[in-house]
Amino acid sequence: MNVASSPHALMKVNSWHNQLLQWLERLYASPKLYQWSLSNPFTRWITKRRTQQIFDLMSGFVYSQVLLGCVRLDLFKMLYQRPLDLSQISAQTNLPEPALQRLLLSAVSLGLLEHRSHERFGLGALGVPMAMHPGIGAMVEHNHLLYQDIQDPLAFLNNAWRGGMADYWPYAHDEQAADRAAQEKFSRYSDLMASSQGFVVQEILSAYYFDDHRCVLDVGAGKGRFASELALHAKHLQLKLFDLPPVLELAKANFQSKGLLDRMTACPGNFLHDALPQGADLVTLVRVAHDHPDEVVQQLLQKIHDALPVGGTLLLAEPMAQSPSRGGDVATQTDTYFHFYLLAMGAGRLRTPEELMQMMGRAGFSNIEQVPNRMPIHAQIILGRKHQCLP
Ligand SMILES: C[S@@+](CC[C@H](N)C(=O)[O-])C[C@H]1O[C@@H](n2cnc3c(N)ncnc32)[C@H](O)[C@@H]1O
């Protein structure tokens, strides 16, 4: 056994590490250190940054509400390429100038808007994507439900599926949702998913080559935005879409409107109870696993493995948790959002790439690897293959 990894050596390292952390904690708690670090030009920036971070944590809800206010007033579209002054914006939004000014100045301080000549307001660097991508505005509006649910965080943690989010996502905690919930609920979440899926689709299409595949089965396909964009991206592919029956009706309409109906097969079903259709050599699972508890995901991965031919591939893409063992360039704050979002929604959870890879391994996949992609905040991508040689 390597001496450094023997239990005794590890305990020693851990105890040194813990002592160091406790010493640092006492050091940070000292008011003298605060004063000293502010007076020292080499350390001042660290203390200033920490203070700003605490302030941001405290005021994050106000930032979100400023963003929601701007979205509801349609300010980003209004000001795109057309800066306006306070009175002009007031006339268009029917808000009194003194109150509106607070919103505009707050949006300037957050980088959403910026000051322009003649006392006008134009779009800031963060306002431009808001104007260009309606899906972000739709998520901002949708998050309002989440923020209502978690207003009292301890009450929420004690009783998470009582609020508007659980009602919004019927399948995430109700096995019979497909039979019970009204069609309107499936349309509502499918529209939101389709409008927020653009960034995820781009990540997948730019990270993976589909040329070697013949037929793709998209499980949990929603309205089929990913599958239809894939059909346009790789014109040789046949597409099979699997989702709950009320959702697949929407997907068919989407494929029909794009003239792609002859390349798609709708396979309505419930992966909790039904087997998956065979015939595809690539299965895609996009933003589905994180909605479900471990036992459901494990069973689903097994069903995918069963449905694939030998040599077939699974591509799993969704937002994933920061791995404690690896640095990575995904901001850890995004984990916070998804931990709470998924709890408010139902029984799913955010998983690290390693956890998902282990689950894929248990379902029989081999050659499992993470495919690097440019913007992991939208989704990370894992591939697994059904081994050529069966045991
Ligand atoms: C979060 S949405 C993701 C949709 C799409 N893949 C995307 O990224 O926009 C999850 C999808 O899984 C489907 N789904 C959930 N539970 C299911 C089940 N038991 N059987 C089949 N589909 C299910 C939902 O109807 C929904 O369309």
The ligand as a Gaussian input file, in Angstrom:
#p B3LYP/6-31G(d) Opt

LIG

0 1
 C      -37.718000      18.692000     -18.519000
 S      -38.553000      18.028000     -19.895000
 C      -37.277000      18.012000     -21.127000
 C      -37.830000      18.012000     -22.520000
 C      -36.737000      18.103000     -23.607000
 N      -35.916000      16.923000     -23.646000
 C      -35.914000      19.345000     -23.355000
 O      -34.731000      19.277000     -23.014000
 O      -36.483000      20.447000     -23.518000
 C      -38.724000      16.311000     -19.497000
 C      -39.577000      15.537000     -20.493000
 O      -39.689000      14.171000     -20.039000
 C      -41.018000      13.750000     -20.218000
 N      -41.337000      12.702000     -19.233000
 C      -41.373000      12.830000     -17.905000
 N      -41.739000      11.676000     -17.309000
 C      -41.942000      10.789000     -18.318000
 C      -42.339000       9.424000     -18.357000
 N      -42.592000       8.767000     -17.232000
 N      -42.427000       8.813000     -19.553000
 C      -42.170000       9.500000     -20.698000
 N      -41.796000      10.798000     -20.724000
 C      -41.685000      11.439000     -19.550000
 C      -41.840000      14.993000     -19.965000
 O      -43.144000      14.909000     -20.496000
 C      -40.993000      16.062000     -20.606000
 O      -41.321000      16.268000     -21.953000

